[in-house]
Amino acid sequence: MGRPQEPLKRDGSPVREFAFWLRDLRYRSGFTYEQLGKSAHYATSTMQAATAGRSFPTLRVTMAFVAACGGDERAWRAYWAQTRRLLDEGVRHGASQLVSPPWAQAGLRVAGSQSAEGWYIESFTALLRLDAEPIEALEQRRIVATADGVGEVVTSVSVPRHPDDPDQPHGLESELLYGGLIQARQQPYDGYFENVLVLPRPLHAGERHDYGMRLCIPAGQPMNCHYVHVPRRRSDHFELRIRFGDHPPRELAWVVRAAPPAVIYKRQPTAERLTPDRFGEISVSFSDMRPGLGYGVCWPEDARTSPGS
């Protein structure tokens, strides 16, 4: 068993930044360090050391870590090489000591630029119904093609286990309401779900397309008290509305903006609070979000629980 990992303080140094993004990859994968070690064929302590921020991991260890998490191996190999160059003795004095990974750089693109994966999210609206039985999220997205021939998109949803969730099948029901057809439903690992959507016809570059989905937590399955959008590509606008109904939380919900997943799961309230209206609803919106960081709402445990996307 590995020891509990210490918090990582981001100081802008190459080693700490690299460790931060490795931790982010693990958090999004849902795996424990023990599970990663078994999958990567390394000791648990080796996996933890790679994300400790005290030394730079070898390429072999890094790629084993990334492969076990299901990460983009090509992007991570390039990021490792860029960081390694910063640490070489030949780096001139005064040179930049920070390099952003490819997925973070994508979030800095100006409006109108192309997405390397052929499409991006122009707008995303979600209604989370905590007053429904079972709990459901109604999501609508408008995507924009950045290349000709975009005929399918892959959406992903992370539904981490609640601390009270026993070791039993962990699920999420999904239904496409309009805008195409779900060709495949996948659960690569516990708490992480993907849907492959086939569009009515291939899109041309610059063309927009709308689709809507209904996500439903199986009856009796407890969930963590947050709904957070963590974009993996360019995402321009996100609007979230949560309906607590007749059972709003006794304490105020709080807004999460540009937060690493690790911060979200620590559930430390922020200064930006939301008060439900007389019908038990709250709403918030976000713009120009950065891939890999979270945007949404958390609320106290005394309210009902929900999925996160």
PANUDO-600000 format. One line per 8 residues: number of its first residue (from 1); their letters; for each residue x, y, z of N, C-alpha, C, O. Coordinates in steps of 0.001 Angstrom, whole numbers. Each point is the difference from the previous one (the first is absolute). Example, Ala and Ser with C-alpha at 12.3 -4.5 7.8 and 13.67 -1.06 7.14 Angstrom:
<sites>
1	as	13190/-5690/7800/-890/1190/0/900/1200/0/1036/-19/665  -1386/1069/-1385/820/1190/60/-770/1090/730/509/1108/169;
</sites>
This chain:
<sites>
1	mgrpqepl	843/-1190/0/-843/1190/0/880/1241/0/962/73/764  -1286/932/-1633/761/1235/-15/-448/927/1113/-1127/-89/488  2027/980/-94/-330/977/1019/-905/1078/-571/43/265/-1202  -877/375/2057/-813/1119/-487/905/1073/-598/1038/325/576  -1416/218/-1710/863/943/-688/-182/1409/544/-1115/428/300  2236/288/-177/-39/1361/502/-555/936/-1072/151/-270/-1191  -798/1376/1605/-472/985/-979/1169/548/-819/1118/101/506  -1365/244/-1740/1034/524/-890/-181/1500/-152/-1050/462/-446;
9	krdgspvr	2063/290/812/-36/1456/-144/575/372/-1356/1169/-275/-272  -1969/892/-577/459/410/-1327/815/1293/131/-529/1038/397  1807/-1114/-732/870/1164/87/518/446/-1369/872/864/-82  -1407/-1450/-989/423/382/-1340/1228/-728/-498/381/176/-1158  259/-995/1994/1191/-729/-426/-395/-1150/-931/-1097/-543/128  1977/165/-1066/-339/-1068/-954/-379/-1315/674/-957/-656/-413  1706/267/1455/-273/-1277/652/-1358/26/691/-759/-965/-96  445/2055/791/-1290/90/696/-1162/39/-987/-1030/-634/230;
17	efafwlrd	1188/1369/-1318/-1077/69/-985/-237/-1362/-646/-1143/-402/-216  2220/-295/-86/-137/-1331/-599/-710/-937/970/-866/-778/-403  1232/852/1682/-638/-840/1017/-1475/352/136/-843/-879/180  535/2177/-267/-1403/426/103/-849/-626/-1089/-1092/-498/273  1589/520/-1521/-798/-533/-1097/-90/-1520/39/-999/-573/-435  2049/-95/960/-112/-1440/199/-1073/-317/1045/-782/-936/-167  753/1720/1239/-1038/-197/1020/-1384/235/-589/-941/-740/290  823/1770/-1115/-1285/294/-631/-454/-1170/-867/-1176/-365/1;
25	lryrsgft	2118/-218/-738/-337/-1151/-837/-498/-1155/854/-975/-661/-358  1631/413/1476/-434/-1097/875/-1372/273/592/-843/-896/39  603/2128/428/-1297/325/581/-1121/-217/-1016/-1063/-522/336  1316/930/-1584/-1031/-158/-1014/-181/-1461/-401/-1075/-388/-459  2115/-421/628/-123/-1424/-344/-831/-750/1032/-640/-1001/-322  648/1489/1575/-734/-678/1053/765/-1130/663/-529/-653/900  1773/405/-1327/790/-1095/542/732/402/1275/366/1162/177  -157/-2124/701/879/198/1143/1437/-251/-462/226/-546/-1080;
33	yeqlgksa	749/953/1914/1392/-251/-353/285/-1502/-21/805/-475/-801  -1469/-264/1681/180/-1445/-1/-470/-606/-1324/669/-866/-563  -1813/1322/72/-519/-499/-1263/909/378/-1167/221/-798/-911  304/2024/949/915/435/-1053/1265/-853/-5/483/-408/-1056  49/143/2256/1213/-802/87/-174/-1381/-609/870/-489/-720  -2000/-131/1016/-262/-1334/-552/-128/53/-1518/528/-863/-701  -1229/1875/194/-191/107/-1443/1292/343/-727/263/-502/-1093  555/1379/1725/1241/442/-637/1175/-926/285/1070/150/-590;
41	hyatstmq	-1270/-1118/1505/1059/-945/388/1156/715/701/1175/-286/-231  -1559/1230/1101/961/695/846/-516/-24/1430/-1183/-236/245  2088/483/694/-403/70/1403/-882/1227/223/142/1013/-683  -1046/-1119/1642/-862/1126/344/833/1223/364/-338/1121/-380  1423/-1336/1112/856/1118/408/617/705/-1206/233/1208/46  34/-1946/-1125/551/610/-1212/-1034/906/-661/340/1080/-484  -1603/-1515/461/-1061/820/-561/-201/1274/826/-207/1078/-557  267/-1206/1873/-150/1172/863/1178/950/-147/-177/1218/-1;
49	aatagrsf	1376/-1769/-122/1184/846/-136/-41/828/-1281/513/1118/-39  -1126/-1673/-1011/-87/723/-1272/-810/1278/136/206/948/-758  -1131/-913/1723/-867/1171/177/314/771/1277/-773/868/406  1901/-1177/227/336/668/1260/531/1405/-215/-97/842/892  664/-576/-2079/520/1334/-267/1384/248/557/453/1144/30  238/-2199/417/1346/161/543/1077/-318/-1027/1097/553/73  -1383/-1421/-1014/948/-338/-1053/-782/-287/-1279/-1186/-328/39  1870/457/-1167/-644/-192/-1302/-1/-1484/-357/1063/-620/-28;
57	ptlrvtma	-2228/38/-245/-58/-1436/-301/635/-317/-1350/49/851/-888  433/-2069/743/564/-431/-1274/-1101/-116/-1049/-1182/-82/333  1579/78/-1590/-973/-137/-1076/-708/-1344/96/-1206/-77/-237  1929/-978/579/-615/-1325/83/-1097/-35/1066/-1091/-517/-238  1390/1068/1406/-998/27/1073/-1183/883/-397/-1157/-350/234  1466/1502/-840/-1063/916/-412/-948/-658/-988/-1217/88/169  1741/-743/-1191/-850/-584/-1023/-786/-1189/547/-1125/-245/-434  1699/-496/1378/-750/-1084/635/-1150/570/811/-1101/-549/-8;
65	fvaacggd	1352/1646/706/-1041/686/787/-1125/482/-920/-1179/-232/266  1564/904/-1345/-982/562/-940/-815/-1107/-658/-1221/113/-115  1881/-1173/-313/-713/-1108/-651/-995/-642/956/-1110/-350/-401  1499/193/1659/-903/-608/986/-1221/868/245/-1081/-513/288  1248/1843/-401/-1120/933/207/-834/192/-1259/-1055/631/50  1512/-1166/-1173/-721/197/-1257/226/1372/-594/-851/501/-734  2008/133/1044/290/1330/-511/507/-5/-1431/235/-1059/-582  -68/2249/19/496/173/-1362/1519/-166/26/715/918/403;
73	erawrayw	-222/-2069/-823/1426/-308/128/865/903/-875/1097/383/407  -1569/-44/-1587/783/883/-870/152/1380/648/1101/550/28  -2202/15/495/55/1317/620/898/-9/1237/759/942/227  -846/-2004/566/808/-82/1210/1475/-186/-325/856/534/705  -545/-1276/-1752/1404/-177/-385/600/1349/-400/1138/309/352  -1919/496/-1098/473/1322/-407/153/919/1219/966/759/90  -1904/-829/828/66/828/1203/1201/-384/858/669/874/550  -388/-2171/-430/1160/-454/765/1285/541/-622/886/468/715;
81	aqtrrlld	-780/-528/-2044/1203/461/-685/197/1506/184/1124/460/201  -2213/305/-269/102/1445/191/462/334/1414/841/877/197  -1391/-1576/771/386/243/1385/1438/-429/252/738/675/718  -343/-1798/-1309/1367/-477/164/1008/1031/-507/1053/200/604  -1390/458/-1731/907/1002/-561/192/1167/961/1092/563/88  -2164/-196/642/114/1093/962/937/-366/1145/628/873/599  -537/-2149/-303/816/-446/1123/1447/-288/-391/855/-189/865  -585/156/-2166/1365/-264/-450/918/1158/397/-435/1148/91;
89	egvrhgas	1650/-1453/133/972/1015/410/248/1040/-1082/478/1097/289  -798/-1436/-1529/260/933/-1091/-1017/1111/-128/173/878/-845  -1247/-876/1661/-1000/1060/-83/642/1316/438/590/78/1077  -707/948/-1911/662/1268/303/-655/689/1187/-1184/-197/270  1946/988/418/-503/713/1169/-1120/964/-413/119/721/-991  -1184/-723/1754/-1107/911/-274/-1035/-564/-943/-1021/636/-264  1279/-1842/-254/-991/-614/-887/-1245/-371/793/59/-203/1213  -1196/116/-1917/-1255/-346/671/135/-1340/716/532/-962/-555;
97	qlvsppwa	-1015/911/1780/82/-1232/779/-1356/-700/87/-212/-842/872  -684/1184/-1759/-1320/-610/31/-434/-341/-1417/76/841/-895  -527/-2064/692/-539/-406/-1283/-1357/-626/254/-143/-869/860  -854/1316/-1614/-1359/-524/180/-181/-1251/-835/514/-76/-1116  -1237/-907/1636/-262/-1211/-798/-902/328/-1175/-703/1010/33  703/-1838/-1074/-796/284/-1199/-1467/237/283/-614/867/-622  25/-1629/1562/-1434/151/261/-298/1311/709/-1099/532/-161  2027/9/938/-201/1304/632/206/1116/-1001/-695/1015/43;
105	qaglrvag	1659/-1197/-956/229/1001/-1024/-1227/168/-889/-278/1096/-488  -456/-2193/282/-1199/79/-839/-1000/964/585/-732/655/-743  681/-551/2074/-949/891/635/342/1451/-157/-833/854/307  2066/-518/-788/414/1379/-153/-218/513/-1407/318/1153/-289  -847/-1973/-584/-230/433/-1367/-1056/1091/-45/-933/2/803  1078/918/-1733/-981/1075/-119/-1241/-528/-688/35/-1022/-686  -1144/1741/883/-1258/-411/-611/172/-71/-1515/625/869/-608  -1188/-1918/10/74/-159/-1437/1130/-913/-435/39/-418/-1157;
113	sqsaegwy	891/95/2067/1074/-901/-372/-520/-1423/-82/-1078/-301/512  1835/-567/-1148/-468/-1355/-217/388/-922/1135/1015/203/666  -1828/-1209/-455/312/-1040/968/749/-1109/-719/-353/-375/-1119  1396/-153/1772/800/-1047/-634/-807/-1272/-190/396/-851/-797  -1489/689/1482/-776/-1230/-77/-1217/130/-908/-845/-895/-22  737/1979/-720/-1047/113/-1000/-1261/715/430/-838/314/-845  671/-45/2134/-1186/717/451/219/537/1407/873/-469/730  -1678/1457/-363/44/536/1353/-1418/328/454/-938/-17/-797;
121	iesftall	793/315/2077/-1306/294/583/-212/1508/26/738/727/664  -1730/-270/-1376/-322/1433/9/-851/358/1212/218/1037/627  -1180/-1881/-296/-835/251/1173/-462/-1322/602/-225/-984/-705  93/991/2022/-423/-1177/754/-920/493/1107/408/796/846  -1640/-1266/-853/-960/344/1054/-453/-1285/678/-209/-1022/-653  62/1089/1963/-391/-1189/759/-1018/366/1070/134/1021/675  -1136/-1850/-528/-972/95/1082/133/-1261/832/-268/-1101/-481  682/1261/1729/128/-1128/909/-1223/-36/897/-271/956/727;
129	rldaepie	-466/-2053/-777/-1242/-124/767/227/-898/1218/-95/-1225/-81  396/1867/1203/118/-733/1254/-1370/-267/614/-126/-756/963  -910/1394/-1541/-1363/-202/489/-697/-1152/-726/-1167/-287/267  1882/-374/-1185/-593/-1104/-768/417/-1329/612/1005/-84/706  -1771/-929/-978/305/-1349/471/-83/-960/-1189/-1097/-264/-491  2233/-264/18/1354/237/519/560/1348/-453/-586/676/-846  1718/-298/1416/645/1257/-347/407/-28/-1472/492/-1014/-497  -703/2145/-203/352/35/-1409/629/1333/-372/-236/1020/646;
137	aleqrriv	1039/-1052/-1698/600/1201/-572/-390/67/-1464/202/-955/-749  -761/2085/342/-376/239/-1393/1038/942/-595/128/1145/433  609/-1626/-1421/1121/750/-555/-225/291/-1479/-461/-856/-755  794/2076/357/-85/400/-1394/1332/626/-407/521/872/697  22/-1315/-1814/1263/541/-492/-134/449/-1450/-708/-613/-799  1397/1685/488/161/428/-1402/1476/-100/-318/825/667/625  -488/-1510/-1606/1388/-167/-385/248/675/-1344/-929/234/-773  2196/75/508/402/625/-1256/1108/-847/-610/1011/-267/651;
145	atadgvge	-1197/-153/-1890/1026/-773/-683/1127/916/-449/-254/1100/-491  1484/-1538/652/1157/768/-457/683/-687/-1186/1043/449/-476  -1639/-1525/18/520/-720/-1169/-1176/-645/-716/-1053/-213/601  1222/-95/-1861/-1050/-675/-755/-75/-1471/396/1012/-625/316  -2242/81/-338/-173/-1427/186/-174/-465/1429/165/-1188/275  -494/2091/655/-227/-416/1381/-1337/-730/68/-1055/622/-118  1098/-1937/308/-1217/-798/-22/-385/-591/1335/-1102/-529/145  1992/608/842/-314/-507/1325/774/784/1050/1051/573/-286;
153	vvtsvsvp	-1580/-556/1495/675/635/1127/-49/-965/1178/-901/-833/102  1866/958/768/61/-829/1197/-169/906/1214/769/943/183  -1767/-1224/643/-219/761/1224/405/-869/1193/-126/-1224/-39  604/1863/1082/427/-744/1187/-596/623/1249/-189/1215/67  -107/-2047/922/-577/429/1268/696/-748/1126/141/-1222/-49  290/1956/1058/604/-617/1182/-997/54/1148/-495/1069/354  210/-2213/214/-924/-101/1134/740/-708/1136/-148/-1209/177  939/1953/587/784/-639/1068/-893/-580/1079/-1093/503/257;
161	rhpddpdq	1565/-1553/364/-766/-627/1067/-107/912/1222/951/698/353  -2099/-713/273/-199/678/1276/687/-828/1081/53/-1225/-110  477/1874/1161/644/-773/1070/-878/-1090/597/509/-1010/487  -1831/1207/-520/-914/-1000/543/-417/-1046/-1026/-774/-906/309  1290/1032/-1534/-378/-931/-1055/717/-1330/213/1230/-38/-44  -1952/-1043/271/650/-1301/221/649/-510/-1275/-212/543/-1085  986/-1568/1228/714/-596/-1126/-955/-877/-799/-19/-1223/137  -767/1883/-971/-975/-697/-830/8/666/-1371/647/1035/-162;
169	phglesel	-1349/-1596/-842/2/611/-1331/-359/1481/53/-960/405/656  1759/391/-1366/-133/1455/10/-397/423/-1405/755/-222/-946  -1931/830/794/-491/234/-1344/-466/1409/-282/-36/855/885  -318/-633/-2129/-587/1250/-478/-811/-329/-1240/512/-615/-935  -1776/1022/924/-863/-220/-1160/32/1225/-893/-87/1124/495  210/-1317/-1798/69/1114/-940/-973/-211/-1147/-210/-1121/-465  -376/2217/24/-958/-32/-1107/215/1234/-857/39/1118/515  100/-1314/-1819/116/1126/-913/-1402/457/-372/-774/-763/-577;
177	lyggliqa	449/2000/905/-1351/516/-227/-200/465/-1435/-1084/-161/-561  2116/732/-32/-83/441/-1396/1419/272/-508/938/151/783  -807/-94/-2099/1276/386/-597/894/-1128/-427/1183/230/-253  -1696/-1453/159/835/-1107/-453/-400/-1323/610/-1171/-227/303  2146/-644/-124/-245/-1338/513/1206/-439/828/1144/218/-399  -1402/-836/1555/1089/-555/794/418/-1331/-624/-751/-975/24  1952/951/-577/493/-1212/-645/607/-971/1002/-82/-1215/-177  691/1750/1227/653/-862/992/14/685/1352/194/1211/102;
185	rqqpydgy	-404/-2013/941/130/450/1384/1154/-765/624/50/-1229/-66  877/1961/671/1201/-634/520/250/457/1434/-313/1131/369  879/-2024/426/417/323/1364/1432/-513/148/217/-1098/510  769/1902/-962/1395/-462/17/487/-387/1387/808/-918/141  -1296/1614/891/352/-329/1371/-1064/538/934/-874/765/-407  955/-1169/1649/-1026/327/980/-207/1506/116/945/755/228  -2203/-332/-389/-322/1408/160/191/851/-1226/-251/1204/54  688/-1778/-1164/254/777/-1216/-766/-628/-1161/111/-1198/-262;
193	fenvlvlp	-900/2040/-434/-893/-501/-1041/191/802/-1284/209/1213/39  -284/-1900/-1170/118/647/-1302/-1159/-414/-890/-479/-1132/70  33/2058/-907/-1018/-276/-1001/532/426/-1358/480/1122/-159  -565/-2006/-812/387/324/-1371/-1262/376/-750/-879/-838/-200  781/2104/-219/-1188/505/-676/241/107/-1494/972/617/-438  -1853/-1217/-341/52/128/-1453/-940/1123/-411/-1176/-7/365  1687/970/-1121/-799/1149/-417/-861/-362/-1208/322/-944/-722  -1416/1681/490/-869/-315/-1134/730/1/-1340/-339/-769/-899;
201	rplhager	1337/1632/773/832/47/-1209/1326/658/363/62/740/982  989/-988/-1740/1293/633/277/-90/1518/-100/-687/537/-869  1380/138/1759/-5/1462/21/1153/551/-833/1047/-632/-135  -1264/1821/-419/1063/721/-677/658/967/984/-601/367/1010  1807/35/-1300/709/944/860/-829/1263/187/-485/571/-976  317/-131/2216/-780/1188/310/-1470/-273/251/-726/887/448  275/-2105/-731/-1413/-333/181/-288/-349/1452/816/-632/671  -2004/1056/-184/-418/-244/1374/-1003/-1142/63/-719/-279/-959;
209	hdygmrlc	693/-373/2118/-944/-1097/201/-407/-47/1465/844/141/885  -2133/-337/-626/-532/-81/1361/-399/-1439/316/-519/-716/-856  769/305/2105/-528/-1276/456/-302/93/1487/593/799/724  -1529/-1634/-284/-415/10/1398/64/-1396/598/-285/-990/-674  662/920/1947/99/-1284/682/-674/56/1358/-108/1060/618  -340/-2215/-168/-529/-175/1350/869/-1021/715/143/-1136/-450  432/1552/1563/815/-889/820/-738/-260/1296/-552/920/603  540/-2160/-179/-801/-384/1158/813/-904/928/602/-979/-441;
217	ipagqpmn	-595/1316/1721/662/-828/1002/-934/-1144/383/-1153/257/345  1603/-1507/-391/-863/-1125/386/-569/188/1397/677/506/895  -1908/-911/-719/-673/146/1291/809/-683/1101/482/-1119/-172  -344/1799/1288/701/-560/1143/1505/197/-9/674/-375/960  -128/959/-2030/1453/210/-77/341/1399/482/-383/972/-651  1096/-828/1779/351/1337/495/1103/615/-846/825/-704/-583  -827/2043/527/997/694/-794/606/1155/797/-601/492/955  1790/-71/-1360/624/1157/606/-806/1262/-297/-687/86/-1017;
225	chyvhvpr	781/880/1912/-828/1208/-88/661/1077/-843/392/1045/519  -269/-1291/-1795/503/1033/-901/-381/-347/-1437/-216/-1158/-356  145/2203/-443/-173/-148/-1444/1016/943/-633/-129/1220/99  1127/-1786/-741/1121/791/-495/327/-408/-1434/103/-1185/-318  54/2176/-523/410/-217/-1391/1520/141/-74/546/1065/286  139/-2157/-676/1450/29/-189/255/-229/-1493/126/-1148/-426  -48/2211/-370/151/-175/-1448/1330/-621/-367/1030/310/600  -1056/-1186/-1585/1228/-612/-514/429/641/-1309/1032/-356/-568;
233	rrsdhfel	-1817/1285/105/309/737/-1218/-510/1428/199/-512/335/1068  649/483/-2068/-517/1364/78/-1491/-24/320/-766/-739/-618  367/1553/1584/-1397/110/404/-258/1468/326/548/528/968  -1381/133/-1774/-134/1452/86/-979/486/1057/245/1022/642  -1348/-1734/-449/-1019/490/933/-728/-1165/658/-377/-969/-659  188/1083/1972/-690/-1038/770/-984/680/945/372/881/775  -1616/-1297/-849/-1047/527/880/-627/-1160/767/-471/-968/-597  468/1072/1915/-491/-1071/869/-1133/495/879/91/1055/627;
241	rirfgdhp	-1157/-1837/-593/-1128/277/899/-263/-1264/814/-69/-1098/-553  -75/1255/1859/-250/-1122/892/-1318/231/724/-236/1068/566  -609/-2078/-592/-1308/92/650/-16/-920/1224/-51/-1224/-120  97/1855/1308/-75/-763/1244/-1443/-311/388/-249/-943/751  -697/1722/-1253/-1403/-206/339/-301/384/1434/441/1049/472  -1186/-1886/222/-429/300/1367/1053/-342/1048/-246/173/1194  1415/-655/-1616/1016/-409/969/1352/647/-309/979/-703/-251  -920/2051/269/1292/656/-233/944/-234/1170/-453/-284/1108;
249	prelawvv	1763/399/-1335/948/-206/1097/-152/1084/1065/-376/1133/-299  673/-1496/1537/-92/982/1094/1081/1068/-123/-216/1150/380  1385/-1527/-913/1064/957/-242/72/294/-1500/-490/-780/-817  1102/1908/464/32/428/-1385/947/-866/-832/1034/-471/474  -1429/282/-1732/872/-673/-952/1117/962/-399/-131/1212/167  1244/-1764/-701/1095/873/-407/441/-304/-1422/-133/-1123/-487  661/2152/-168/394/-89/-1404/1450/-435/-112/856/433/772  -594/-1294/-1743/1346/-463/-314/388/593/-1347/-708/-185/-989;
257	raappavi	1836/901/947/473/607/-1248/1469/-357/-229/848/232/862  -563/-789/-2019/1379/-306/-397/739/-758/1093/1125/350/354  -1761/-1393/181/580/-764/1104/503/-1355/-478/-702/-678/-750  1906/260/1163/450/-1357/-284/-928/-1002/681/-553/306/1056  367/-1491/-1628/-873/-997/620/332/-279/1452/-897/-263/801  2179/317/-448/378/-263/1388/-653/989/946/-405/-367/1103  301/1611/-1524/-622/1038/831/-1496/-254/135/-577/204/1067  -39/-644/-2140/-1439/-254/24/-330/-1074/1018/-948/146/771;
265	ykrqptae	1721/-1227/-759/-283/-1123/879/322/302/1460/-492/-686/896  1312/1708/-648/249/397/1384/-1209/704/614/-132/73/1222  -750/443/-2082/-1260/615/435/242/1137/992/-665/78/1033  1600/784/-1342/211/1186/814/-818/1142/-586/273/424/-1123  -1269/90/1847/-872/1052/-533/780/1230/-448/965/405/648  -1388/181/-1753/596/1225/-505/-819/1193/479/-1070/-156/589  1595/1347/-855/-682/1223/444/-1226/298/-852/-880/747/427  810/-1318/-1619/-1135/262/-898/-1128/-975/333/69/-1182/-336;
273	rltpdrfg	-1102/1687/994/-1120/-834/454/-1259/276/-814/-152/1067/-595  -741/-2047/580/-1277/107/-716/-1155/-309/947/22/-988/734  -1023/1850/-770/-1188/-179/831/-1157/-479/-871/-338/681/-968  -279/-1811/1266/-1153/-459/-786/-1141/1009/66/-226/627/1035  -497/-473/-2158/-1160/888/6/-1169/-692/696/158/-1096/537  -1310/1719/-544/-1133/-551/751/-512/-1310/-560/-790/-691/643  1248/341/-1864/-386/-1288/-579/1113/-1044/142/-87/-1100/-546  1125/1468/1286/1078/-951/248/950/-175/-1162/530/-1094/-199;
281	eisvsfsd	-294/2160/-590/891/-87/-1147/1173/957/133/-119/1069/599  1250/-1466/-1164/1162/869/-113/516/-97/-1427/-249/-992/-685  966/2012/233/564/-34/-1350/1309/778/-22/204/924/788  675/-1311/-1703/1298/642/-152/487/-258/-1415/-402/-983/-622  1261/1852/104/523/-184/-1352/1508/272/-17/532/707/857  140/-1292/-1859/1449/112/-144/329/199/-1480/-744/-441/-876  1858/1104/612/428/223/-1382/1496/-243/-131/753/124/966  -333/-476/-2192/1420/-176/-332/721/-877/1018/976/420/621;
289	mrpglgyg	-1465/-1626/-463/543/-924/985/1281/-670/-498/201/-176/-1202  646/-188/2140/1268/-646/-329/-128/-1516/127/-450/-490/1035  834/-257/-2057/-48/-1464/90/792/-515/1188/1080/500/317  -1645/-1517/336/653/-609/1139/-348/610/1334/360/-558/1037  -1057/1701/-1023/-413/637/1244/-1524/-62/128/-711/-109/-999  222/180/2233/-1417/-209/253/-784/1284/221/503/963/579  -1762/-968/-1056/-907/1136/124/-1382/-533/363/-549/-833/-723  -16/1297/1822/-1305/-488/400/-360/417/1406/367/1081/461;
297	vcwpedar	-1102/-1965/222/-555/316/1321/162/-1201/923/-168/-1147/-416  497/1426/1674/-6/-1003/1068/-1006/443/1054/-279/1191/138  -266/-2150/603/-948/347/1049/164/-941/1186/607/-1062/-133  -1138/1439/1283/176/-806/1232/-650/-1371/-117/-865/-238/-844  1306/-644/1712/-471/-1392/-15/-1469/-149/369/-594/-1040/-285  -11/2050/913/-1377/-174/466/-997/91/-1144/-1178/-300/193  1629/714/-1407/-892/16/-1156/131/-1322/-746/834/-833/354  -1648/637/-1378/89/-1224/-785/1265/11/-844/624/1047/-170;
305	tspgs	-249/-2180/-349/1283/-123/-695/-194/-196/-1490/-1092/-330/-462  2210/547/-311/-150/103/-1451/1176/-551/-780/1036/-339/572  -1208/252/-1915/1125/-338/-859/828/1228/-302/-436/1126/242  1622/-1334/-766/832/1101/-475/446/-320/-1413/225/-1167/-322  -93/2171/-527/368/-279/-1390/1261/726/-369/467/-112/-1133;
</sites>
